[in-house]
Amino acid sequence: MKVTLASHNVHFRRLLLFAALTGACQMAHGTVERRYSSVVTNVLDSIHVMIDERRDGPLVFSGGTVQLDGIATPKKGSPEEKALLDILKKRLLGKQVNVKELTDGGTSRGVSVYYAIEGKRRFAPEDNVNIMLVREGFARYSEERGSGDRNLGGMKEAQRLAQEEGKGIWAPEPVQPPVTIEQTQPVNVPVPDPQPPPEPKATPWKLPLLIGLIATAGAITAWRFFRKK
């Protein structure tokens, strides 16, 4: 039977319509798991990334901001937040990834991101970025932020191993050496011998007085001498 282009387009449109209706019904009646491929276009913070168009086979959906599933939010401005932000940019920014997203009534409960090894579409636990972040000590596992993804069941074990091995944020704090105060020997500083006080100098007003007394005494002596004669 010959298949025309028009009949192929009609069949493709019916497939899209069926998929859209099925997805809408699932989204309105409980938790739905969506799997798609995309590209990380931006890292907004330590738990939110922006992705390009969501591609699921022939279906293409718009991109947007998604939240990493099962990752605790580090303290704002902390070294932990900076380290997590840096590793996300290094490993995900501009990379093609496979994404598993659970929605509840149309609201996203978080995403699990998987490395797209050689561009392949697969969702193996060993490719899960969320688990790797916890296993390597870059992030803490948060059960409250868990969506129920079965592949994330290994995050508790990953965190336990990271704690035991002291990786990343679980590394022991360096022990500060005790502060020692060195005892120094007293230094003998020679003390100079005391000098005698300087003799007082005659002030200018005493000299005329002394001359006047001498002159007066001489005059009296001369007077007495001539009087005896």
C-alpha positions as a Markdown table, in Angstrom:
| # | Residue | x | y | z |
|---|---|---|---|---|
| 1 | Met | 0.0 | 0.0 | 0.0 |
| 2 | Lys | 1.3 | 3.4 | -1.0 |
| 3 | Val | 1.6 | 5.9 | 1.9 |
| 4 | Thr | 1.3 | 9.5 | 0.8 |
| 5 | Leu | 2.8 | 12.5 | 2.6 |
| 6 | Ala | -0.6 | 13.8 | 3.5 |
| 7 | Ser | -1.6 | 10.6 | 5.2 |
| 8 | His | 1.7 | 10.5 | 7.1 |
| 9 | Asn | 1.1 | 14.0 | 8.3 |
| 10 | Val | -2.4 | 13.1 | 9.4 |
| 11 | His | -1.2 | 10.1 | 11.3 |
| 12 | Phe | 1.6 | 12.2 | 13.0 |
| 13 | Arg | -0.9 | 14.8 | 14.1 |
| 14 | Arg | -3.2 | 12.2 | 15.5 |
| 15 | Leu | -0.3 | 10.8 | 17.5 |
| 16 | Leu | 0.6 | 14.2 | 18.9 |
| 17 | Leu | -3.0 | 14.9 | 19.8 |
| 18 | Phe | -3.3 | 11.5 | 21.5 |
| 19 | Ala | -0.1 | 12.1 | 23.5 |
| 20 | Ala | -1.2 | 15.6 | 24.5 |
| 21 | Leu | -4.6 | 14.3 | 25.7 |
| 22 | Thr | -3.0 | 11.4 | 27.5 |
| 23 | Gly | -0.5 | 13.7 | 29.2 |
| 24 | Ala | -3.2 | 16.2 | 30.2 |
| 25 | Cys | -5.3 | 13.4 | 31.8 |
| 26 | Gln | -2.4 | 12.0 | 33.7 |
| 27 | Met | -1.3 | 15.5 | 34.9 |
| 28 | Ala | -4.8 | 16.1 | 36.3 |
| 29 | His | -5.1 | 12.8 | 38.1 |
| 30 | Gly | -1.9 | 12.3 | 40.2 |
| 31 | Thr | 1.8 | 11.9 | 39.8 |
| 32 | Val | 3.2 | 11.7 | 36.3 |
| 33 | Glu | 6.7 | 10.8 | 35.3 |
| 34 | Arg | 8.1 | 12.5 | 32.2 |
| 35 | Arg | 11.4 | 11.6 | 30.5 |
| 36 | Tyr | 13.0 | 13.8 | 28.0 |
| 37 | Ser | 16.3 | 15.1 | 26.7 |
| 38 | Ser | 17.5 | 18.7 | 26.9 |
| 39 | Val | 20.5 | 21.0 | 27.2 |
| 40 | Val | 21.4 | 23.0 | 30.4 |
| 41 | Thr | 21.5 | 26.6 | 29.3 |
| 42 | Asn | 22.1 | 28.3 | 32.7 |
| 43 | Val | 22.8 | 27.5 | 36.3 |
| 44 | Leu | 20.7 | 29.9 | 38.4 |
| 45 | Asp | 21.8 | 28.8 | 41.9 |
| 46 | Ser | 22.8 | 25.7 | 43.8 |
| 47 | Ile | 19.6 | 23.7 | 43.1 |
| 48 | His | 18.0 | 25.4 | 40.1 |
| 49 | Val | 19.1 | 25.1 | 36.5 |
| 50 | Met | 17.5 | 26.3 | 33.3 |
| 51 | Ile | 17.0 | 23.9 | 30.4 |
| 52 | Asp | 16.3 | 24.3 | 26.7 |
| 53 | Glu | 13.4 | 22.6 | 24.8 |
| 54 | Arg | 12.3 | 19.3 | 26.3 |
| 55 | Arg | 12.5 | 16.6 | 23.6 |
| 56 | Asp | 10.7 | 13.3 | 24.0 |
| 57 | Gly | 11.0 | 11.5 | 20.7 |
| 58 | Pro | 8.8 | 13.4 | 18.2 |
| 59 | Leu | 7.3 | 15.6 | 21.0 |
| 60 | Val | 8.9 | 18.9 | 21.8 |
| 61 | Phe | 8.0 | 21.0 | 24.8 |
| 62 | Ser | 9.2 | 24.4 | 25.9 |
| 63 | Gly | 12.1 | 24.7 | 28.3 |
| 64 | Gly | 12.3 | 26.5 | 31.6 |
| 65 | Thr | 13.6 | 26.4 | 35.2 |
| 66 | Val | 13.8 | 23.1 | 37.0 |
| 67 | Gln | 14.8 | 22.1 | 40.6 |
| 68 | Leu | 17.2 | 19.3 | 41.3 |
| 69 | Asp | 15.5 | 16.5 | 43.2 |
| 70 | Gly | 16.6 | 15.4 | 46.6 |
| 71 | Ile | 19.2 | 18.2 | 47.1 |
| 72 | Ala | 19.2 | 20.3 | 50.2 |
| 73 | Thr | 19.6 | 24.1 | 49.9 |
| 74 | Pro | 22.9 | 25.2 | 51.3 |
| 75 | Lys | 23.2 | 28.3 | 53.4 |
| 76 | Lys | 23.3 | 31.5 | 51.3 |
| 77 | Gly | 26.8 | 32.8 | 50.8 |
| 78 | Ser | 28.4 | 29.8 | 52.5 |
| 79 | Pro | 31.5 | 28.0 | 51.1 |
| 80 | Glu | 29.2 | 24.9 | 50.6 |
| 81 | Glu | 26.9 | 26.9 | 48.3 |
| 82 | Lys | 29.9 | 28.3 | 46.3 |
| 83 | Ala | 31.4 | 24.8 | 45.8 |
| 84 | Leu | 28.1 | 23.3 | 44.7 |
| 85 | Leu | 27.4 | 26.2 | 42.3 |
| 86 | Asp | 30.9 | 25.8 | 40.8 |
| 87 | Ile | 30.6 | 22.1 | 40.2 |
| 88 | Leu | 27.1 | 22.4 | 38.6 |
| 89 | Lys | 28.5 | 25.0 | 36.2 |
| 90 | Lys | 31.5 | 22.8 | 35.4 |
| 91 | Arg | 29.6 | 19.6 | 34.8 |
| 92 | Leu | 26.2 | 20.7 | 33.4 |
| 93 | Leu | 26.4 | 24.1 | 31.8 |
| 94 | Gly | 26.0 | 23.8 | 28.0 |
| 95 | Lys | 25.8 | 19.9 | 28.3 |
| 96 | Gln | 23.2 | 17.6 | 26.8 |
| 97 | Val | 21.4 | 15.7 | 29.6 |
| 98 | Asn | 18.6 | 13.3 | 30.1 |
| 99 | Val | 16.0 | 14.4 | 32.6 |
| 100 | Lys | 13.4 | 12.5 | 34.6 |
| 101 | Glu | 10.7 | 14.8 | 36.0 |
| 102 | Leu | 7.9 | 13.9 | 38.3 |
| 103 | Thr | 4.8 | 16.2 | 38.3 |
| 104 | Asp | 1.9 | 16.2 | 40.6 |
| 105 | Gly | -1.2 | 17.8 | 39.2 |
| 106 | Gly | 0.9 | 19.6 | 36.7 |
| 107 | Thr | 3.3 | 20.9 | 39.3 |
| 108 | Ser | 6.9 | 19.7 | 39.1 |
| 109 | Arg | 8.2 | 17.9 | 42.2 |
| 110 | Gly | 11.8 | 18.1 | 41.0 |
| 111 | Val | 14.1 | 16.6 | 38.4 |
| 112 | Ser | 16.7 | 13.9 | 38.3 |
| 113 | Val | 19.5 | 14.8 | 35.8 |
| 114 | Tyr | 21.4 | 12.1 | 34.0 |
| 115 | Tyr | 24.6 | 12.5 | 31.9 |
| 116 | Ala | 23.9 | 11.8 | 28.3 |
| 117 | Ile | 26.8 | 9.5 | 27.7 |
| 118 | Glu | 27.7 | 9.7 | 24.0 |
| 119 | Gly | 24.3 | 11.3 | 23.4 |
| 120 | Lys | 22.5 | 8.1 | 24.4 |
| 121 | Arg | 19.1 | 8.4 | 26.0 |
| 122 | Arg | 19.2 | 6.3 | 29.1 |
| 123 | Phe | 18.4 | 6.7 | 32.8 |
| 124 | Ala | 20.9 | 4.5 | 34.7 |
| 125 | Pro | 21.7 | 5.2 | 38.4 |
| 126 | Glu | 25.4 | 5.4 | 37.6 |
| 127 | Asp | 24.7 | 8.4 | 35.3 |
| 128 | Asn | 22.6 | 10.2 | 37.9 |
| 129 | Val | 24.0 | 13.7 | 38.6 |
| 130 | Asn | 22.0 | 14.1 | 41.8 |
| 131 | Ile | 23.5 | 11.0 | 43.4 |
| 132 | Met | 27.0 | 11.9 | 42.2 |
| 133 | Leu | 26.8 | 15.3 | 43.9 |
| 134 | Val | 25.9 | 13.7 | 47.2 |
| 135 | Arg | 28.3 | 10.8 | 46.8 |
| 136 | Glu | 31.3 | 13.2 | 46.2 |
| 137 | Gly | 30.4 | 15.5 | 49.1 |
| 138 | Phe | 29.2 | 18.5 | 47.1 |
| 139 | Ala | 25.6 | 18.4 | 48.4 |
| 140 | Arg | 23.5 | 17.1 | 51.2 |
| 141 | Tyr | 20.5 | 14.8 | 50.6 |
| 142 | Ser | 17.1 | 16.2 | 51.6 |
| 143 | Glu | 14.3 | 13.7 | 52.0 |
| 144 | Glu | 11.9 | 16.6 | 52.2 |
| 145 | Arg | 12.8 | 17.6 | 48.7 |
| 146 | Gly | 12.6 | 14.0 | 47.4 |
| 147 | Ser | 10.0 | 13.4 | 44.7 |
| 148 | Gly | 9.9 | 9.7 | 45.1 |
| 149 | Asp | 12.1 | 8.8 | 42.2 |
| 150 | Arg | 13.2 | 5.2 | 42.8 |
| 151 | Asn | 16.6 | 5.9 | 41.3 |
| 152 | Leu | 17.2 | 8.4 | 44.1 |
| 153 | Gly | 16.8 | 5.7 | 46.7 |
| 154 | Gly | 20.6 | 5.4 | 46.7 |
| 155 | Met | 21.1 | 9.0 | 47.9 |
| 156 | Lys | 21.0 | 8.0 | 51.6 |
| 157 | Glu | 23.7 | 5.4 | 51.1 |
| 158 | Ala | 25.7 | 7.8 | 49.0 |
| 159 | Gln | 25.6 | 10.4 | 51.8 |
| 160 | Arg | 26.6 | 7.8 | 54.4 |
| 161 | Leu | 29.6 | 6.8 | 52.3 |
| 162 | Ala | 30.6 | 10.4 | 51.7 |
| 163 | Gln | 30.4 | 11.0 | 55.5 |
| 164 | Glu | 32.5 | 7.9 | 56.3 |
| 165 | Glu | 35.1 | 8.9 | 53.8 |
| 166 | Gly | 35.1 | 12.6 | 54.8 |
| 167 | Lys | 34.5 | 13.9 | 51.3 |
| 168 | Gly | 33.7 | 17.5 | 50.5 |
| 169 | Ile | 31.5 | 19.1 | 53.1 |
| 170 | Trp | 32.1 | 16.1 | 55.4 |
| 171 | Ala | 35.8 | 16.6 | 55.5 |
| 172 | Pro | 37.1 | 17.0 | 59.1 |
| 173 | Glu | 38.0 | 20.4 | 60.2 |
| 174 | Pro | 41.8 | 20.9 | 60.4 |
| 175 | Val | 43.2 | 20.8 | 63.9 |
| 176 | Gln | 44.8 | 24.0 | 65.0 |
| 177 | Pro | 48.2 | 23.5 | 66.7 |
| 178 | Pro | 48.4 | 24.8 | 70.2 |
| 179 | Val | 49.9 | 28.2 | 70.7 |
| 180 | Thr | 53.2 | 28.1 | 72.6 |
| 181 | Ile | 54.8 | 31.1 | 74.2 |
| 182 | Glu | 58.6 | 31.0 | 74.1 |
| 183 | Gln | 60.3 | 32.1 | 77.3 |
| 184 | Thr | 63.1 | 34.6 | 76.7 |
| 185 | Gln | 66.1 | 35.3 | 78.9 |
| 186 | Pro | 66.2 | 38.7 | 80.5 |
| 187 | Val | 68.7 | 41.1 | 78.8 |
| 188 | Asn | 71.0 | 43.0 | 81.1 |
| 189 | Val | 71.1 | 46.6 | 80.0 |
| 190 | Pro | 74.1 | 48.6 | 81.4 |
| 191 | Val | 73.1 | 51.5 | 83.5 |
| 192 | Pro | 75.4 | 54.6 | 83.2 |
| 193 | Asp | 77.0 | 56.1 | 86.4 |
| 194 | Pro | 75.2 | 59.1 | 87.7 |
| 195 | Gln | 76.9 | 62.4 | 86.9 |
| 196 | Pro | 77.4 | 65.1 | 89.6 |
| 197 | Pro | 75.1 | 68.0 | 89.2 |
| 198 | Pro | 76.6 | 71.0 | 87.4 |
| 199 | Glu | 77.8 | 74.0 | 89.4 |
| 200 | Pro | 75.4 | 76.9 | 89.4 |
| 201 | Lys | 76.5 | 79.7 | 87.2 |
| 202 | Ala | 76.5 | 83.3 | 88.5 |
| 203 | Thr | 73.6 | 85.2 | 87.1 |
| 204 | Pro | 74.3 | 88.5 | 85.4 |
| 205 | Trp | 72.8 | 90.7 | 88.2 |
| 206 | Lys | 75.2 | 89.4 | 90.9 |
| 207 | Leu | 78.3 | 90.8 | 89.2 |
| 208 | Pro | 77.5 | 94.5 | 89.5 |
| 209 | Leu | 76.4 | 94.1 | 93.1 |
| 210 | Leu | 79.7 | 92.5 | 93.9 |
| 211 | Ile | 81.7 | 95.3 | 92.2 |
| 212 | Gly | 79.6 | 97.9 | 94.1 |
| 213 | Leu | 80.3 | 96.2 | 97.5 |
| 214 | Ile | 84.1 | 96.1 | 96.8 |
| 215 | Ala | 84.1 | 99.8 | 95.8 |
| 216 | Thr | 82.1 | 100.8 | 98.9 |
| 217 | Ala | 84.5 | 98.8 | 101.2 |
| 218 | Gly | 87.5 | 100.5 | 99.5 |
| 219 | Ala | 86.0 | 104.0 | 99.9 |
| 220 | Ile | 85.4 | 103.4 | 103.6 |
| 221 | Thr | 88.9 | 102.1 | 104.1 |
| 222 | Ala | 90.4 | 105.1 | 102.3 |
| 223 | Trp | 88.3 | 107.5 | 104.4 |
| 224 | Arg | 89.4 | 106.0 | 107.6 |
| 225 | Phe | 93.0 | 106.2 | 106.5 |
| 226 | Phe | 93.0 | 109.8 | 105.6 |
| 227 | Arg | 91.0 | 110.7 | 108.8 |
| 228 | Lys | 93.7 | 109.3 | 111.0 |
| 229 | Lys | 96.2 | 111.6 | 109.4 |
